[in-house]
Amino acid sequence: MMSIIFSFMGLILMNFMLSWEIRFWYMMLMSFFSLKFLNMEVWGSMFMSYFYCDNMSGVLINLTFWISGLMMLASNYSIKVMNNKSVNFSFVVVLLCMMVILYFVSSNVMYFYIFFEVSLIPTLMLIIGWGYQPERLQAGMYMMLYTISASLPLLMSLLMLGYMYKSFNMVLIGYLNCMNILYNVNIFWFLGVMTAFLVKLPMFSVHLWLPKAHVEAPIAGSMILAGVLLKLGGYGILRLLTVFFLNDVFVSKILMVMSLWGGVITAAICVGQSDIKSLIAYSSVGHMGMMLAGVLSKFMWGWEGGMLMMISHGFCSSGLFCLANLIYEKFKSRSLYLYGGMLNVNSIMCLWWFLFCIGNMGAPPSINLVSEIMLFCSMFMYSSVYLIVIIIMVFLGGLYNLVMFISTQHGSVMNYMNGNCVNNSSEYLLLFLHFYPMLFFILNIGYLNKIFLF
């Protein structure tokens, strides 16, 4: 528990560091620190009355530290360093990081809910305070309306479940359920508990807030949305399905069909997108739909693949948003029609585009391939009919990533692009630190076997 306390003290002190280089390397140090000391073997190893940390939350805490450090590095040019706006930006990033970590380590159901909702406030501040277009107000309103509307049923359901079990402690409730002290959970409680997490994930049909938020958010907002905040919904689903045993309700089959169908539809939408940030945002909806379908299949491979999909998607999608932002800062446009021929202008960036595009489509040797294989196998074991949907999703996933790569790198070179494509070492470092864990995490793939061995 002392490691979490020291982490929070370090996050508070980081706000007073003036140089962005110091902030970035400090967050990288914190991520290694969390990887060393938060690698717990059993659920409740760091258990107190209100907080605990296990492998499932520990790896997501490490992801939060890592992405937060990269947010500092990615924003060093768009946010001026030596003025009050930079200090406010760092404060918002630190506040958001603290709220997300407290959410991951909460064992009390009510604290779990409170930090889930409070994390919306720094996100809204990032979108409205440092967004690019006037439409950021509408994007913030969409995000708040979707998430807050779905959070009231979650609060009521958690209060009723806590009253029914006479406890709000998830560890104690999990032990009671393992002892077969079960209560009948009907479809309304299932939807009440799951709806807020499905919106946050987001599941297809409640996803419209995500493309708007991504398009209008600054680079740091897009990185934290894709890398960490979508994982709040996935972690909540995994944790509460484990604690309350809610996955025996018939509506889970309907949610699986909606998730897979949504993955196909969003992949088809990605093929026709012209806005590059919107394309990456819709691909996130498809990947999280695959993750949800694998989790609801009730197979261990589905759960392990869903957890690995969250980790791999956090790095890959955040890296793609960084690449899109590097192009936007140089050409002041997000339209794929205005890019082209960048292979002839900057071949090193073409290599990074290629690596992240093949990672996003699930090509080896990235961990995206392992996660998709696990998820597809679990869905095929659940029903052989899903094989047709899996084939369509794999084809469309490769198609829209190839369209994105070819549109940006091939073709004729625009006249205004000749003198604007110079990159510095910090941008290459930013991309390398996104790709490195996505590539080398495959060497420690047995880590997932420890996550769900309660």
DRENDO-1510 file (C-alpha; in Angstrom, 1 decimal, always signed):
<recs>
REC; n; res; u; v; w
REC; 1; MET; +0.0; +0.0; +0.0 .
REC; 2; MET; +2.9; +2.3; +0.6 .
REC; 3; SER; +3.8; +2.2; -3.1 .
REC; 4; ILE; +0.4; +3.7; -4.0 .
REC; 5; ILE; +0.8; +6.4; -1.3 .
REC; 6; PHE; +4.2; +7.3; -2.6 .
REC; 7; SER; +2.8; +7.4; -6.2 .
REC; 8; PHE; +0.1; +9.9; -5.2 .
REC; 9; MET; +2.7; +12.1; -3.4 .
REC; 10; GLY; +4.9; +12.0; -6.5 .
REC; 11; LEU; +2.0; +13.0; -8.8 .
REC; 12; ILE; +1.3; +16.0; -6.6 .
REC; 13; LEU; +4.9; +17.0; -6.6 .
REC; 14; MET; +5.1; +16.7; -10.3 .
REC; 15; ASN; +2.8; +19.6; -10.8 .
REC; 16; PHE; +5.5; +22.0; -9.5 .
REC; 17; MET; +8.1; +20.8; -12.0 .
REC; 18; LEU; +8.6; +23.6; -14.6 .
REC; 19; SER; +10.3; +21.7; -17.3 .
REC; 20; TRP; +8.3; +19.3; -19.5 .
REC; 21; GLU; +11.4; +17.0; -19.9 .
REC; 22; ILE; +11.4; +16.5; -16.1 .
REC; 23; ARG; +7.7; +15.8; -16.0 .
REC; 24; PHE; +8.0; +13.3; -18.9 .
REC; 25; TRP; +10.9; +11.3; -17.4 .
REC; 26; TYR; +9.3; +11.4; -14.0 .
REC; 27; MET; +6.1; +9.8; -15.4 .
REC; 28; MET; +8.2; +7.2; -17.1 .
REC; 29; LEU; +10.0; +6.5; -13.8 .
REC; 30; MET; +6.6; +6.1; -12.1 .
REC; 31; SER; +5.4; +3.6; -14.7 .
REC; 32; PHE; +8.5; +1.4; -14.1 .
REC; 33; PHE; +7.9; +1.9; -10.3 .
REC; 34; SER; +4.3; +0.7; -10.6 .
REC; 35; LEU; +5.4; -2.3; -12.8 .
REC; 36; LYS; +7.8; -3.3; -10.1 .
REC; 37; PHE; +5.7; -2.9; -7.0 .
REC; 38; LEU; +2.1; -3.4; -8.3 .
REC; 39; ASN; +2.8; -6.9; -9.8 .
REC; 40; MET; +0.7; -8.7; -7.3 .
REC; 41; GLU; +0.0; -12.4; -7.6 .
REC; 42; VAL; -3.4; -12.8; -5.7 .
REC; 43; TRP; -6.4; -10.6; -5.4 .
REC; 44; GLY; -6.2; -8.7; -2.2 .
REC; 45; SER; -2.4; -8.7; -1.8 .
REC; 46; MET; -2.5; -5.0; -1.1 .
REC; 47; PHE; -5.9; -5.1; +0.5 .
REC; 48; MET; -7.2; -2.5; +3.0 .
REC; 49; SER; -10.7; -1.4; +3.8 .
REC; 50; TYR; -11.0; +0.7; +0.7 .
REC; 51; PHE; -8.1; -0.1; -1.7 .
REC; 52; TYR; -6.5; -3.2; -3.2 .
REC; 53; CYS; -4.4; -4.0; -6.2 .
REC; 54; ASP; -4.1; -7.2; -8.2 .
REC; 55; ASN; -2.7; -8.1; -11.6 .
REC; 56; MET; -5.7; -6.9; -13.4 .
REC; 57; SER; -5.6; -3.4; -11.9 .
REC; 58; GLY; -1.8; -3.3; -11.7 .
REC; 59; VAL; -1.2; -3.6; -15.4 .
REC; 60; LEU; -3.8; -0.9; -16.1 .
REC; 61; ILE; -2.2; +1.4; -13.5 .
REC; 62; ASN; +1.1; +0.9; -15.3 .
REC; 63; LEU; -0.6; +1.7; -18.6 .
REC; 64; THR; -2.0; +4.9; -17.0 .
REC; 65; PHE; +1.4; +6.1; -15.8 .
REC; 66; TRP; +3.0; +5.3; -19.2 .
REC; 67; ILE; +0.3; +7.1; -21.3 .
REC; 68; SER; +0.3; +10.1; -18.9 .
REC; 69; GLY; +4.1; +10.5; -19.4 .
REC; 70; LEU; +3.7; +10.3; -23.1 .
REC; 71; MET; +1.0; +13.0; -22.9 .
REC; 72; MET; +3.6; +15.3; -21.5 .
REC; 73; LEU; +6.0; +14.5; -24.3 .
REC; 74; ALA; +3.3; +14.9; -27.0 .
REC; 75; SER; +2.1; +18.3; -25.8 .
REC; 76; ASN; +5.4; +20.0; -25.4 .
REC; 77; TYR; +5.0; +22.0; -28.6 .
REC; 78; SER; +1.2; +22.5; -28.6 .
REC; 79; ILE; +1.3; +23.7; -24.9 .
REC; 80; LYS; +3.7; +26.5; -24.1 .
REC; 81; VAL; +6.0; +25.5; -21.3 .
REC; 82; MET; +6.7; +28.7; -19.3 .
REC; 83; ASN; +3.3; +30.2; -18.8 .
REC; 84; ASN; +0.3; +29.6; -16.6 .
REC; 85; LYS; -1.6; +27.6; -19.2 .
REC; 86; SER; +1.1; +25.0; -19.1 .
REC; 87; VAL; +0.9; +24.7; -15.4 .
REC; 88; ASN; -2.9; +24.4; -15.6 .
REC; 89; PHE; -2.5; +21.7; -18.3 .
REC; 90; SER; -0.1; +19.7; -16.1 .
REC; 91; PHE; -2.4; +20.0; -13.2 .
REC; 92; VAL; -5.3; +18.6; -15.2 .
REC; 93; VAL; -3.2; +15.7; -16.5 .
REC; 94; VAL; -2.0; +14.9; -13.0 .
REC; 95; LEU; -5.6; +15.2; -11.6 .
REC; 96; LEU; -6.9; +12.8; -14.3 .
REC; 97; CYS; -4.1; +10.3; -13.7 .
REC; 98; MET; -4.9; +10.3; -9.9 .
REC; 99; MET; -8.6; +9.8; -10.5 .
REC; 100; VAL; -8.1; +6.9; -12.8 .
REC; 101; ILE; -5.6; +5.2; -10.5 .
REC; 102; LEU; -7.9; +5.6; -7.5 .
REC; 103; TYR; -10.7; +4.0; -9.7 .
REC; 104; PHE; -8.4; +1.0; -10.5 .
REC; 105; VAL; -7.5; +0.4; -6.8 .
REC; 106; SER; -10.9; +0.9; -5.2 .
REC; 107; SER; -12.4; -2.1; -3.4 .
REC; 108; ASN; -15.5; -0.2; -2.1 .
REC; 109; VAL; -18.3; -0.2; -4.6 .
REC; 110; MET; -19.2; +3.4; -3.8 .
REC; 111; TYR; -15.7; +4.7; -4.2 .
REC; 112; PHE; -15.5; +2.6; -7.4 .
REC; 113; TYR; -18.5; +4.6; -8.7 .
REC; 114; ILE; -17.4; +8.0; -7.5 .
REC; 115; PHE; -14.0; +7.8; -9.1 .
REC; 116; PHE; -15.5; +6.4; -12.3 .
REC; 117; GLU; -17.7; +9.6; -12.6 .
REC; 118; VAL; -15.1; +12.1; -11.3 .
REC; 119; SER; -12.7; +11.1; -14.1 .
REC; 120; LEU; -15.1; +12.8; -16.5 .
REC; 121; ILE; -14.3; +16.3; -15.1 .
REC; 122; PRO; -10.6; +16.5; -16.0 .
REC; 123; THR; -11.4; +14.9; -19.4 .
REC; 124; LEU; -14.0; +17.6; -20.1 .
REC; 125; MET; -11.5; +20.3; -19.0 .
REC; 126; LEU; -9.0; +18.9; -21.5 .
REC; 127; ILE; -11.5; +18.9; -24.4 .
REC; 128; ILE; -12.9; +22.4; -23.7 .
REC; 129; GLY; -9.8; +24.1; -22.5 .
REC; 130; TRP; -7.3; +22.9; -25.1 .
REC; 131; GLY; -9.5; +21.7; -28.0 .
REC; 132; TYR; -9.0; +23.1; -31.5 .
REC; 133; GLN; -12.4; +24.0; -32.8 .
REC; 134; PRO; -15.5; +25.7; -31.5 .
REC; 135; GLU; -17.4; +22.4; -31.8 .
REC; 136; ARG; -15.5; +21.2; -28.7 .
REC; 137; LEU; -18.4; +22.5; -26.5 .
REC; 138; GLN; -20.8; +20.3; -28.4 .
REC; 139; ALA; -18.4; +17.3; -28.1 .
REC; 140; GLY; -18.1; +17.9; -24.3 .
REC; 141; MET; -21.9; +18.1; -24.0 .
REC; 142; TYR; -22.3; +14.8; -25.9 .
REC; 143; MET; -19.8; +13.1; -23.7 .
REC; 144; MET; -21.3; +14.3; -20.4 .
REC; 145; LEU; -24.9; +13.6; -21.5 .
REC; 146; TYR; -24.1; +10.0; -22.6 .
REC; 147; THR; -22.1; +9.1; -19.5 .
REC; 148; ILE; -24.1; +10.8; -16.8 .
REC; 149; SER; -27.4; +9.5; -18.2 .
REC; 150; ALA; -26.2; +6.0; -17.9 .
REC; 151; SER; -24.5; +6.5; -14.5 .
REC; 152; LEU; -27.8; +7.0; -12.5 .
REC; 153; PRO; -29.0; +3.3; -13.1 .
REC; 154; LEU; -25.5; +2.2; -12.1 .
REC; 155; LEU; -25.6; +4.1; -8.8 .
REC; 156; MET; -29.1; +2.7; -8.0 .
REC; 157; SER; -28.1; -0.9; -8.9 .
REC; 158; LEU; -24.9; -0.7; -6.8 .
REC; 159; LEU; -26.9; +0.6; -3.8 .
REC; 160; MET; -29.4; -2.2; -4.1 .
REC; 161; LEU; -26.7; -4.8; -4.4 .
REC; 162; GLY; -24.8; -3.4; -1.5 .
REC; 163; TYR; -28.0; -3.5; +0.6 .
REC; 164; MET; -28.7; -7.1; -0.5 .
REC; 165; TYR; -25.3; -8.3; +0.4 .
REC; 166; LYS; -25.1; -6.1; +3.5 .
REC; 167; SER; -21.7; -4.9; +2.3 .
REC; 168; PHE; -20.1; -2.6; -0.2 .
REC; 169; ASN; -16.8; -4.3; -0.3 .
REC; 170; MET; -16.2; -6.1; -3.6 .
REC; 171; VAL; -13.7; -8.5; -2.1 .
REC; 172; LEU; -16.1; -9.7; +0.6 .
REC; 173; ILE; -19.0; -10.0; -1.9 .
REC; 174; GLY; -16.7; -12.0; -4.3 .
REC; 175; TYR; -15.9; -14.4; -1.4 .
REC; 176; LEU; -19.6; -14.8; -0.6 .
REC; 177; ASN; -20.5; -15.6; -4.2 .
REC; 178; CYS; -17.6; -18.1; -4.3 .
REC; 179; MET; -19.3; -19.8; -1.3 .
REC; 180; ASN; -22.5; -20.1; -3.4 .
REC; 181; ILE; -24.3; -17.5; -1.3 .
REC; 182; LEU; -26.0; -16.2; -4.5 .
REC; 183; TYR; -29.0; -14.0; -5.1 .
REC; 184; ASN; -31.2; -13.8; -8.1 .
REC; 185; VAL; -30.1; -11.1; -10.3 .
REC; 186; ASN; -32.6; -10.1; -13.0 .
REC; 187; ILE; -32.2; -8.5; -16.3 .
REC; 188; PHE; -32.9; -5.0; -15.0 .
REC; 189; TRP; -30.1; -5.1; -12.4 .
REC; 190; PHE; -27.8; -6.5; -15.1 .
REC; 191; LEU; -28.6; -3.6; -17.5 .
REC; 192; GLY; -28.4; -1.1; -14.6 .
REC; 193; VAL; -24.9; -2.2; -13.6 .
REC; 194; MET; -23.6; -2.7; -17.2 .
REC; 195; THR; -25.1; +0.3; -19.1 .
REC; 196; ALA; -22.6; +2.9; -17.7 .
REC; 197; PHE; -19.6; +0.7; -18.6 .
REC; 198; LEU; -21.0; -0.1; -22.0 .
REC; 199; VAL; -21.3; +3.6; -22.7 .
REC; 200; LYS; -17.8; +4.2; -21.5 .
REC; 201; LEU; -16.4; +1.3; -23.4 .
REC; 202; PRO; -18.2; +2.3; -25.8 .
REC; 203; MET; -20.4; -0.4; -27.3 .
REC; 204; PHE; -22.0; +0.2; -30.7 .
REC; 205; SER; -25.2; +2.2; -30.6 .
REC; 206; VAL; -24.0; +4.2; -27.6 .
REC; 207; HIS; -20.8; +5.3; -29.2 .
REC; 208; LEU; -21.6; +8.6; -30.9 .
REC; 209; TRP; -19.9; +10.7; -28.2 .
REC; 210; LEU; -16.5; +9.1; -28.8 .
REC; 211; PRO; -15.8; +10.3; -32.4 .
REC; 212; LYS; -16.9; +13.8; -31.5 .
REC; 213; ALA; -14.7; +13.9; -28.4 .
REC; 214; HIS; -11.7; +12.5; -30.3 .
REC; 215; VAL; -12.0; +14.9; -33.2 .
REC; 216; GLU; -12.3; +18.0; -31.0 .
REC; 217; ALA; -9.9; +17.0; -28.2 .
REC; 218; PRO; -6.2; +18.0; -28.2 .
REC; 219; ILE; -3.5; +15.4; -28.7 .
REC; 220; ALA; -3.3; +14.8; -24.9 .
REC; 221; GLY; -7.1; +14.3; -24.7 .
REC; 222; SER; -7.1; +11.9; -27.6 .
REC; 223; MET; -4.3; +9.9; -26.1 .
REC; 224; ILE; -5.9; +9.6; -22.7 .
REC; 225; LEU; -9.3; +8.8; -24.1 .
REC; 226; ALA; -8.0; +6.0; -26.4 .
REC; 227; GLY; -5.3; +4.8; -24.1 .
REC; 228; VAL; -6.9; +4.8; -20.6 .
REC; 229; LEU; -10.4; +6.1; -20.3 .
REC; 230; LEU; -12.0; +3.5; -22.6 .
REC; 231; LYS; -10.4; +0.9; -20.3 .
REC; 232; LEU; -12.4; +2.2; -17.4 .
REC; 233; GLY; -15.5; +0.6; -19.0 .
REC; 234; GLY; -13.7; -2.7; -19.8 .
REC; 235; TYR; -12.2; -2.9; -16.3 .
REC; 236; GLY; -15.6; -2.2; -14.7 .
REC; 237; ILE; -17.2; -5.0; -16.8 .
REC; 238; LEU; -14.5; -7.5; -15.9 .
REC; 239; ARG; -14.5; -6.6; -12.3 .
REC; 240; LEU; -18.3; -6.6; -11.7 .
REC; 241; LEU; -18.9; -9.7; -13.7 .
REC; 242; THR; -16.3; -11.4; -11.5 .
REC; 243; VAL; -17.8; -10.0; -8.2 .
REC; 244; PHE; -21.5; -10.4; -8.8 .
REC; 245; PHE; -21.6; -13.3; -11.3 .
REC; 246; LEU; -23.9; -11.3; -13.6 .
REC; 247; ASN; -22.9; -13.2; -16.8 .
REC; 248; ASP; -25.6; -15.8; -16.7 .
REC; 249; VAL; -28.3; -13.4; -17.9 .
REC; 250; PHE; -29.8; -14.1; -21.3 .
REC; 251; VAL; -29.3; -10.4; -22.4 .
REC; 252; SER; -25.5; -11.1; -22.6 .
REC; 253; LYS; -26.2; -13.0; -25.8 .
REC; 254; ILE; -28.0; -10.0; -27.3 .
REC; 255; LEU; -25.0; -7.8; -26.3 .
REC; 256; MET; -22.6; -10.2; -28.0 .
REC; 257; VAL; -24.5; -9.9; -31.3 .
REC; 258; MET; -24.7; -6.1; -31.0 .
REC; 259; SER; -21.0; -5.9; -30.3 .
REC; 260; LEU; -20.0; -8.1; -33.3 .
REC; 261; TRP; -22.5; -6.4; -35.6 .
REC; 262; GLY; -21.2; -3.0; -34.4 .
REC; 263; GLY; -17.6; -4.1; -35.1 .
REC; 264; VAL; -18.6; -4.9; -38.7 .
REC; 265; ILE; -20.5; -1.6; -39.2 .
REC; 266; THR; -17.8; +0.6; -37.6 .
REC; 267; ALA; -15.1; -1.1; -39.8 .
REC; 268; ALA; -17.2; -0.4; -42.9 .
REC; 269; ILE; -17.6; +3.2; -41.7 .
REC; 270; CYS; -13.8; +3.5; -41.3 .
REC; 271; VAL; -13.3; +2.6; -44.9 .
REC; 272; GLY; -15.3; +5.6; -46.0 .
REC; 273; GLN; -13.9; +8.1; -43.5 .
REC; 274; SER; -12.0; +11.2; -44.7 .
REC; 275; ASP; -11.2; +12.6; -41.3 .
REC; 276; ILE; -8.2; +10.7; -40.0 .
REC; 277; LYS; -8.9; +11.2; -36.3 .
REC; 278; SER; -12.5; +10.1; -36.8 .
REC; 279; LEU; -11.2; +7.0; -38.6 .
REC; 280; ILE; -9.0; +6.0; -35.7 .
REC; 281; ALA; -11.9; +6.7; -33.2 .
REC; 282; TYR; -14.3; +4.4; -35.1 .
REC; 283; SER; -11.6; +1.7; -35.2 .
REC; 284; SER; -11.5; +2.0; -31.4 .
REC; 285; VAL; -15.2; +1.2; -31.2 .
REC; 286; GLY; -14.7; -1.9; -33.3 .
REC; 287; HIS; -11.8; -3.2; -31.2 .
REC; 288; MET; -13.7; -2.6; -27.9 .
REC; 289; GLY; -16.7; -4.4; -29.4 .
REC; 290; MET; -14.5; -7.4; -30.0 .
REC; 291; MET; -13.3; -7.2; -26.5 .
REC; 292; LEU; -16.8; -7.1; -25.1 .
REC; 293; ALA; -17.9; -10.1; -27.2 .
REC; 294; GLY; -14.9; -12.1; -26.0 .
REC; 295; VAL; -15.6; -11.3; -22.3 .
REC; 296; LEU; -19.3; -12.2; -22.6 .
REC; 297; SER; -18.5; -15.5; -24.2 .
REC; 298; LYS; -17.6; -16.7; -20.6 .
REC; 299; PHE; -14.4; -18.5; -21.8 .
REC; 300; MET; -11.1; -17.9; -20.1 .
REC; 301; TRP; -9.5; -17.3; -23.4 .
REC; 302; GLY; -12.1; -14.6; -24.0 .
REC; 303; TRP; -11.3; -12.9; -20.7 .
REC; 304; GLU; -7.5; -13.1; -21.2 .
REC; 305; GLY; -7.9; -11.9; -24.8 .
REC; 306; GLY; -10.1; -9.0; -23.7 .
REC; 307; MET; -7.6; -7.9; -21.1 .
REC; 308; LEU; -4.8; -8.1; -23.7 .
REC; 309; MET; -6.9; -6.3; -26.2 .
REC; 310; MET; -7.3; -3.4; -23.8 .
REC; 311; ILE; -3.5; -3.2; -23.3 .
REC; 312; SER; -2.6; -3.5; -26.9 .
REC; 313; HIS; -5.3; -1.1; -28.1 .
REC; 314; GLY; -4.1; +1.5; -25.4 .
REC; 315; PHE; -0.7; +1.7; -27.0 .
REC; 316; CYS; -1.6; +1.3; -30.7 .
REC; 317; SER; -4.5; +3.7; -30.8 .
REC; 318; SER; -2.6; +6.3; -28.8 .
REC; 319; GLY; +0.3; +6.0; -31.2 .
REC; 320; LEU; -2.0; +6.4; -34.2 .
REC; 321; PHE; -3.4; +9.6; -32.7 .
REC; 322; CYS; +0.1; +10.9; -32.1 .
REC; 323; LEU; +0.9; +10.3; -35.8 .
REC; 324; ALA; -2.3; +12.0; -36.8 .
REC; 325; ASN; -1.5; +15.0; -34.6 .
REC; 326; LEU; +2.0; +15.3; -36.0 .
REC; 327; ILE; +0.5; +15.6; -39.5 .
REC; 328; TYR; -2.1; +18.0; -38.3 .
REC; 329; GLU; +0.4; +20.3; -36.6 .
REC; 330; LYS; +2.4; +20.6; -39.9 .
REC; 331; PHE; -0.4; +20.8; -42.4 .
REC; 332; LYS; -3.3; +22.1; -40.3 .
REC; 333; SER; -5.8; +19.6; -41.8 .
REC; 334; ARG; -7.1; +16.2; -40.8 .
REC; 335; SER; -8.5; +15.3; -44.3 .
REC; 336; LEU; -7.0; +12.2; -45.9 .
REC; 337; TYR; -7.7; +13.8; -49.3 .
REC; 338; LEU; -5.1; +16.5; -48.6 .
REC; 339; TYR; -2.3; +14.1; -47.6 .
REC; 340; GLY; -0.3; +12.0; -50.1 .
REC; 341; GLY; +3.2; +11.1; -51.1 .
REC; 342; MET; +4.6; +11.4; -47.7 .
REC; 343; LEU; +6.8; +8.4; -48.4 .
REC; 344; ASN; +8.8; +10.6; -50.8 .
REC; 345; VAL; +9.0; +13.5; -48.3 .
REC; 346; ASN; +9.8; +11.7; -45.0 .
REC; 347; SER; +10.5; +8.0; -45.2 .
REC; 348; ILE; +11.2; +7.5; -41.5 .
REC; 349; MET; +7.7; +8.6; -40.6 .
REC; 350; CYS; +6.4; +6.3; -43.3 .
REC; 351; LEU; +8.0; +3.4; -41.4 .
REC; 352; TRP; +6.2; +4.4; -38.2 .
REC; 353; TRP; +2.9; +4.7; -40.1 .
REC; 354; PHE; +3.5; +1.2; -41.5 .
REC; 355; LEU; +4.3; -0.3; -38.1 .
REC; 356; PHE; +1.3; +1.2; -36.3 .
REC; 357; CYS; -1.1; +0.4; -39.2 .
REC; 358; ILE; -0.1; -3.3; -39.2 .
REC; 359; GLY; -0.3; -3.3; -35.5 .
REC; 360; ASN; -3.8; -1.9; -35.6 .
REC; 361; MET; -4.9; -4.6; -38.0 .
REC; 362; GLY; -3.4; -7.4; -35.8 .
REC; 363; ALA; -0.3; -8.4; -37.7 .
REC; 364; PRO; +2.6; -10.2; -36.0 .
REC; 365; PRO; +4.7; -9.8; -33.9 .
REC; 366; SER; +2.6; -7.3; -31.9 .
REC; 367; ILE; +0.4; -8.4; -29.1 .
REC; 368; ASN; -2.7; -7.2; -31.1 .
REC; 369; LEU; -2.4; -10.5; -33.0 .
REC; 370; VAL; -2.4; -12.6; -29.8 .
REC; 371; SER; -5.4; -10.8; -28.4 .
REC; 372; GLU; -7.4; -11.1; -31.6 .
REC; 373; ILE; -6.6; -14.8; -31.9 .
REC; 374; MET; -7.8; -15.4; -28.3 .
REC; 375; LEU; -11.0; -13.4; -28.9 .
REC; 376; PHE; -11.8; -15.0; -32.2 .
REC; 377; CYS; -11.2; -18.5; -30.8 .
REC; 378; SER; -13.5; -17.8; -27.8 .
REC; 379; MET; -16.3; -16.5; -30.1 .
REC; 380; PHE; -15.9; -19.5; -32.4 .
REC; 381; MET; -16.2; -21.8; -29.4 .
REC; 382; TYR; -19.3; -20.0; -28.2 .
REC; 383; SER; -21.0; -20.3; -31.6 .
REC; 384; SER; -19.6; -21.5; -35.0 .
REC; 385; VAL; -22.0; -19.0; -36.7 .
REC; 386; TYR; -19.7; -16.2; -35.5 .
REC; 387; LEU; -17.0; -17.4; -37.9 .
REC; 388; ILE; -18.6; -15.5; -40.8 .
REC; 389; VAL; -18.6; -12.3; -38.8 .
REC; 390; ILE; -15.0; -12.9; -37.7 .
REC; 391; ILE; -13.9; -13.3; -41.4 .
REC; 392; ILE; -15.7; -10.1; -42.4 .
REC; 393; MET; -14.2; -8.2; -39.4 .
REC; 394; VAL; -10.6; -9.3; -40.3 .
REC; 395; PHE; -11.1; -8.4; -43.9 .
REC; 396; LEU; -12.5; -4.9; -43.2 .
REC; 397; GLY; -9.9; -4.3; -40.4 .
REC; 398; GLY; -7.1; -4.9; -42.9 .
REC; 399; LEU; -8.9; -2.8; -45.5 .
REC; 400; TYR; -9.3; +0.4; -43.6 .
REC; 401; ASN; -5.8; +0.3; -42.2 .
REC; 402; LEU; -4.5; -0.2; -45.8 .
REC; 403; VAL; -6.7; +2.7; -47.0 .
REC; 404; MET; -5.3; +4.9; -44.2 .
REC; 405; PHE; -1.7; +4.0; -45.0 .
REC; 406; ILE; -2.0; +4.3; -48.7 .
REC; 407; SER; -3.9; +7.6; -48.5 .
REC; 408; THR; -1.2; +9.2; -46.4 .
REC; 409; GLN; +2.0; +7.7; -47.8 .
REC; 410; HIS; +1.4; +7.1; -51.5 .
REC; 411; GLY; +0.3; +9.2; -54.4 .
REC; 412; SER; +1.5; +12.6; -55.7 .
REC; 413; VAL; +3.2; +15.1; -53.3 .
REC; 414; MET; +1.3; +18.3; -52.6 .
REC; 415; ASN; +3.3; +21.5; -53.3 .
REC; 416; TYR; +2.8; +22.9; -49.8 .
REC; 417; MET; +4.2; +19.7; -48.2 .
REC; 418; ASN; +7.8; +20.1; -49.4 .
REC; 419; GLY; +9.3; +22.2; -46.6 .
REC; 420; ASN; +7.1; +21.2; -43.7 .
REC; 421; CYS; +7.9; +17.6; -43.0 .
REC; 422; VAL; +10.9; +17.9; -40.7 .
REC; 423; ASN; +10.6; +15.9; -37.5 .
REC; 424; ASN; +12.8; +16.1; -34.3 .
REC; 425; SER; +14.1; +13.4; -32.0 .
REC; 426; SER; +11.4; +13.9; -29.3 .
REC; 427; GLU; +8.7; +12.9; -31.9 .
REC; 428; TYR; +10.6; +9.7; -32.8 .
REC; 429; LEU; +11.0; +9.0; -29.1 .
REC; 430; LEU; +7.3; +9.5; -28.5 .
REC; 431; LEU; +6.5; +6.9; -31.3 .
REC; 432; PHE; +9.1; +4.5; -30.1 .
REC; 433; LEU; +7.8; +4.5; -26.5 .
REC; 434; HIS; +4.3; +3.7; -27.9 .
REC; 435; PHE; +5.6; +0.8; -30.1 .
REC; 436; TYR; +8.1; -0.7; -27.7 .
REC; 437; PRO; +5.7; -2.1; -25.1 .
REC; 438; MET; +3.2; -3.2; -27.8 .
REC; 439; LEU; +6.0; -5.3; -29.4 .
REC; 440; PHE; +7.9; -6.7; -26.4 .
REC; 441; PHE; +4.9; -7.4; -24.2 .
REC; 442; ILE; +4.6; -10.6; -26.2 .
REC; 443; LEU; +7.7; -11.9; -24.4 .
REC; 444; ASN; +5.7; -11.9; -21.1 .
REC; 445; ILE; +2.4; -13.2; -22.4 .
REC; 446; GLY; +2.2; -15.7; -19.5 .
REC; 447; TYR; +1.4; -12.7; -17.3 .
REC; 448; LEU; -2.2; -13.0; -18.3 .
REC; 449; ASN; -2.5; -16.4; -16.9 .
REC; 450; LYS; -1.9; -14.9; -13.4 .
REC; 451; ILE; -4.5; -12.2; -13.8 .
REC; 452; PHE; -7.6; -14.4; -13.6 .
REC; 453; LEU; -6.3; -17.1; -11.2 .
REC; 454; PHE; -8.2; -15.9; -8.1 .
</recs>
